[in-house]
Amino acid sequence: MSTNNNLIPGFDDEKDDSLKILLEEASSVDKCLIVYLNGYIDTYNSNFFQKRIAKVVEAGYVNLIFNCAALNYVSSTGIGSFTSFLKMVKPKGGDVVLLEIQPKVYEVFQLLGFSQFFNIKDTVDDAMKFFAKDVSSSESSTSDLFPKIFACPVCSKKLKATKSGRFRCSECKTILAIDNQGQVFLG
């Protein structure tokens, strides 16, 4: 593993004792970086976290794998950070994968209804296979994905989407979006 500044010039210029970030390039996937997180993400350090990852995306890395094995706490603000990363990389053809999430951290994702918005894998190999599949599936037709039947992430009402786009849940009125790959997002 090389130092963070070798991969992203100036990455380590700002530090935070509550969250340590180590970067590793994933050479088998184009524009992919593994981000090792150690510590916690809360209201106080989420801005630091977002600025560091924004630097990563600005450097051209749009396929992000967050290794969360040493991440022992994430607040709702921290989950908001991960959501903003998805919004950063999706328009650029990238995606986010979360790895090795501790049960108490995963519980926060579940309680807030975000566990289904993120690609959660067990190993780096699984994440690499996901990105390899993602590249080939984006070339295939979306007609085999739609219509898509899924549960609203807020109220669990069964919904049907005939195409990608934004719409409102008929039960709880939450605004939802579905992308061309059939993934559902809030807003």
C-alpha positions as CSV (number, residue, x, y, z in Angstrom):
1,M,0.0,0.0,0.0
2,S,1.3,3.4,-0.9
3,T,0.7,6.5,1.2
4,N,-2.5,8.5,0.7
5,N,-0.7,11.5,-0.7
6,N,0.9,9.4,-3.4
7,L,-2.5,8.5,-4.7
8,I,-4.3,11.8,-4.0
9,P,-1.9,14.7,-3.7
10,G,-2.8,16.7,-0.5
11,F,-5.1,14.0,0.9
12,D,-3.3,13.8,4.3
13,D,-3.0,17.6,4.6
14,E,-6.0,17.5,7.0
15,K,-6.3,14.9,9.8
16,D,-8.9,13.9,12.3
17,D,-8.0,11.7,15.3
18,S,-11.5,10.2,15.5
19,L,-11.4,8.9,11.9
20,K,-8.4,7.5,10.2
21,I,-8.6,6.9,6.4
22,L,-6.2,4.8,4.4
23,L,-6.4,4.6,0.6
24,E,-5.5,1.6,-1.6
25,E,-5.9,1.5,-5.4
26,A,-7.8,-1.5,-6.7
27,S,-6.0,-2.1,-9.9
28,S,-8.3,-4.8,-11.2
29,V,-11.2,-2.3,-11.6
30,D,-11.0,0.9,-13.5
31,K,-11.2,4.1,-11.4
32,C,-11.6,2.1,-8.2
33,L,-10.2,2.9,-4.7
34,I,-10.5,1.0,-1.5
35,V,-11.1,3.3,1.4
36,Y,-10.2,1.8,4.8
37,L,-12.1,3.6,7.7
38,N,-10.9,3.3,11.3
39,G,-12.8,5.1,14.1
40,Y,-16.2,6.6,13.9
41,I,-18.3,9.0,11.8
42,D,-20.6,11.5,13.5
43,T,-21.8,15.1,13.3
44,Y,-18.5,16.5,14.4
45,N,-16.2,14.7,11.9
46,S,-18.6,14.0,8.9
47,N,-17.6,17.3,7.2
48,F,-13.9,16.2,7.4
49,F,-14.9,12.8,6.0
50,Q,-16.9,14.3,3.1
51,K,-14.1,16.7,2.2
52,R,-11.6,13.8,2.0
53,I,-13.8,11.7,-0.2
54,A,-14.7,14.6,-2.4
55,K,-10.9,14.9,-3.1
56,V,-10.9,11.2,-4.1
57,V,-13.8,11.7,-6.5
58,E,-12.2,14.9,-7.9
59,A,-9.1,12.8,-8.6
60,G,-11.2,10.6,-10.9
61,Y,-12.0,7.6,-8.6
62,V,-15.7,6.9,-9.0
63,N,-15.8,3.3,-7.9
64,L,-15.4,3.4,-4.2
65,I,-15.1,0.5,-1.8
66,F,-15.4,1.5,1.8
67,N,-13.9,-1.1,4.1
68,C,-15.8,-0.6,7.4
69,A,-14.2,-3.4,9.5
70,A,-12.6,-0.9,11.9
71,L,-15.5,1.5,11.8
72,N,-17.2,1.2,15.2
73,Y,-19.9,3.8,15.0
74,V,-21.8,5.8,12.4
75,S,-24.4,8.4,13.2
76,S,-27.3,9.4,10.9
77,T,-25.1,12.3,9.7
78,G,-22.4,9.8,8.8
79,I,-24.9,7.8,6.8
80,G,-25.8,11.0,5.1
81,S,-22.2,11.3,4.1
82,F,-22.3,7.9,2.4
83,T,-25.5,8.9,0.6
84,S,-23.8,12.1,-0.7
85,F,-20.9,10.0,-2.1
86,L,-23.5,7.9,-4.0
87,K,-24.9,11.1,-5.5
88,M,-21.3,12.2,-6.4
89,V,-20.3,9.1,-8.3
90,K,-23.5,7.8,-9.8
91,P,-23.7,10.5,-12.5
92,K,-20.1,9.8,-13.4
93,G,-20.8,6.1,-13.9
94,G,-19.5,5.0,-10.6
95,D,-20.9,3.3,-7.5
96,V,-20.2,2.7,-3.8
97,V,-19.7,-0.6,-2.1
98,L,-19.6,-1.1,1.7
99,L,-17.5,-4.0,3.1
100,E,-17.3,-5.8,6.4
101,I,-19.8,-3.6,8.3
102,Q,-19.9,-4.4,12.0
103,P,-23.4,-5.4,13.2
104,K,-24.0,-2.3,15.4
105,V,-23.1,-0.1,12.4
106,Y,-25.3,-2.1,10.0
107,E,-28.1,-1.7,12.5
108,V,-28.0,2.1,12.1
109,F,-28.2,1.7,8.3
110,Q,-31.2,-0.6,8.8
111,L,-33.0,1.5,11.3
112,L,-32.8,4.5,9.0
113,G,-33.9,2.5,6.0
114,F,-30.7,2.9,4.1
115,S,-29.4,-0.7,4.1
116,Q,-31.1,-1.4,0.7
117,F,-29.6,1.7,-1.0
118,F,-26.1,0.5,-0.6
119,N,-24.2,-2.4,-2.1
120,I,-23.0,-4.3,0.9
121,K,-20.5,-7.1,0.4
122,D,-18.5,-9.4,2.6
123,T,-15.1,-9.4,0.8
124,V,-13.0,-7.3,-1.6
125,D,-13.4,-10.1,-4.1
126,D,-17.2,-9.8,-3.9
127,A,-16.9,-6.0,-4.4
128,M,-14.6,-6.5,-7.5
129,K,-17.1,-9.0,-9.0
130,F,-19.9,-6.4,-8.4
131,F,-18.0,-3.7,-10.3
132,A,-17.1,-6.2,-13.1
133,K,-20.8,-7.2,-13.4
134,D,-21.9,-3.5,-13.1
135,V,-19.8,-2.6,-16.2
136,S,-21.2,-5.4,-18.3
137,S,-24.8,-4.9,-17.1
138,S,-24.7,-1.2,-18.0
139,E,-24.2,-2.3,-21.6
140,S,-27.2,-4.5,-21.6
141,S,-30.7,-3.4,-22.1
142,T,-32.8,-2.1,-19.2
143,S,-36.0,-3.6,-20.6
144,D,-35.3,-6.8,-18.6
145,L,-35.3,-4.7,-15.4
146,F,-38.7,-3.1,-15.8
147,P,-41.4,-3.3,-14.7
148,K,-39.8,-3.7,-11.3
149,I,-41.7,-4.5,-8.1
150,F,-40.2,-3.5,-4.9
151,A,-41.0,-2.4,-1.3
152,C,-41.0,1.2,-0.3
153,P,-38.0,1.8,1.9
154,V,-40.1,3.9,4.3
155,C,-43.4,2.1,4.7
156,S,-42.8,-1.2,3.0
157,K,-45.8,-0.9,0.6
158,K,-45.3,-3.0,-2.6
159,L,-44.7,-0.6,-5.5
160,K,-44.3,-1.1,-9.2
161,A,-42.0,1.0,-11.4
162,T,-42.4,0.7,-15.2
163,K,-39.3,2.8,-16.0
164,S,-36.5,4.7,-14.3
165,G,-37.3,8.1,-12.8
166,R,-38.8,9.8,-9.8
167,F,-42.2,9.1,-8.3
168,R,-44.1,9.2,-5.0
169,C,-45.1,6.3,-2.8
170,S,-48.9,5.9,-2.9
171,E,-49.0,5.0,0.8
172,C,-46.6,7.3,2.7
173,K,-46.1,9.9,0.0
174,T,-42.3,9.6,0.2
175,I,-40.5,10.8,-3.0
176,L,-38.4,7.9,-4.5
177,A,-36.1,7.6,-7.5
178,I,-35.2,4.5,-9.4
179,D,-32.2,4.4,-11.7
180,N,-31.6,2.5,-14.9
181,Q,-30.1,-0.4,-13.0
182,G,-33.3,-0.7,-10.9
183,Q,-31.8,0.6,-7.7
184,V,-34.2,2.6,-5.5
185,F,-33.2,5.8,-3.7
186,L,-34.9,8.4,-1.5
187,G,-35.6,11.7,-3.2
